[in-house]
Amino acid sequence: MDPDLRNALLIVGLIFCSFFAAVTLYVIVDTGLELRTYGDIGAIVLYGISLLIVVMIAAGLIGALRNPPDD
């Protein structure tokens, strides 16, 4: 695969990932983190899980960008 195409695809993936992170953070700020019921605790757990998944995907994409394959 062409290295420029590979880098372009990885950057598009990072942009996509950052969009999901921004949307998740927007929802967290918009709804707030008030603990009124047990359902609110579940929502906080789901927020944390979604941010963790976004960070894990971003870490893989950044690692792929920083360490290209040996040809």
C-alpha positions in Angstrom: 0.0 0.0 0.0 1.2 3.5 -0.8 2.5 5.1 2.4 0.7 8.4 1.6 -2.6 6.6 1.2 -2.0 4.7 4.5 -1.3 7.9 6.4 -4.3 9.6 4.8 -6.6 6.8 5.9 -5.2 6.7 9.4 -5.7 10.5 9.7 -9.3 10.1 8.5 -9.7 7.5 11.2 -8.3 9.9 13.8 -10.7 12.6 12.7 -13.6 10.2 12.9 -12.4 9.1 16.4 -12.0 12.7 17.6 -15.6 13.4 16.3 -16.9 10.6 18.5 -14.9 11.9 21.5 -16.3 15.4 21.0 -19.9 14.1 20.7 -19.4 12.0 23.9 -18.0 15.0 25.8 -20.8 17.2 24.6 -23.4 14.7 25.9 -21.6 14.5 29.2 -21.6 18.3 29.6 -25.1 18.7 28.3 -26.7 16.1 30.6 -24.4 16.8 33.6 -23.2 14.3 36.1 -25.9 14.6 38.8 -26.3 11.5 40.9 -30.1 11.5 41.7 -30.9 7.8 40.9 -29.1 4.6 40.3 -29.7 5.1 36.6 -27.4 8.1 36.8 -24.6 6.0 38.1 -25.1 3.6 35.2 -24.9 6.5 32.8 -21.6 7.7 34.3 -20.2 4.1 33.9 -21.3 4.1 30.2 -19.8 7.5 29.7 -16.5 6.2 31.1 -16.6 3.1 28.9 -17.3 5.0 25.8 -14.4 7.4 26.4 -12.2 4.4 27.2 -13.1 2.8 23.9 -12.4 6.1 22.0 -9.0 6.4 23.7 -8.1 2.8 22.9 -8.9 3.3 19.2 -7.1 6.6 19.1 -4.0 5.0 20.7 -3.9 2.3 18.0 -4.3 4.8 15.2 -1.6 7.1 16.6 0.7 4.1 17.1 0.1 3.0 13.5 1.0 6.5 12.3 4.2 6.7 14.4 5.4 3.3 13.5 5.0 2.6 9.8 5.6 -1.0 8.5 9.1 -1.9 7.3 9.3 -2.4 3.6 
